[in-house]
């Protein structure tokens, strides 16, 4: 995973030499540039001995330091580096969906409670119902009592009429018996008179 530090050191040293010691062609080019353009002719090579020394210092620092332990990010497995963001997005989506479902359920519950409260407001209170029922019951009792009195009067009147009719019937029977008795005696008398004549 890590490159060999000696190999890196060798590559960096070679790079530093090319920066510090220019080739023959480069020397001529650099001198021409310095002659032609005083301020701008300085190239990176002639201007950067500091850079070269820093490169050398870094090379020696690499040689002394052993490879360090993996950093926090390198400790995480490749699976979590690749799929961690995806899984986090899925979890966030699920949480948002659950929140929205709870929110809609709560709104539905609120509307149902509002409807129930409206329906309860339209209902009659228990006291009102009991007063209305007692009033209706008392009126019903009064009407029943009045009707009972009327029926009793009708029964009494009917009884009196029946008694009167019974008396009249009795009187008619007595008359009939009296008439039959007179007719019977007159027939006997006429029968006996007829039998005497014969």
Secondary structure, DSSP 8 states (H G I E B T S, - for coil): ----HHHHHHHHHHHHHHHHS--HHHHHHHHHHHHH-TTTT--HHHH-HHHHHHHHHHHHHHHHS------HHHHS-HHHHHHHHHHHHHHHHHHHHHHHHHHHHHHHHHHHHHHHHHHHHHS--HHHHHHHHHHHHHHHHHHHHHHHHHHHHHHHHHHHHHHHHHHHHHHHHHHHHHHHHHHHHHHHHHHHHHHHH-
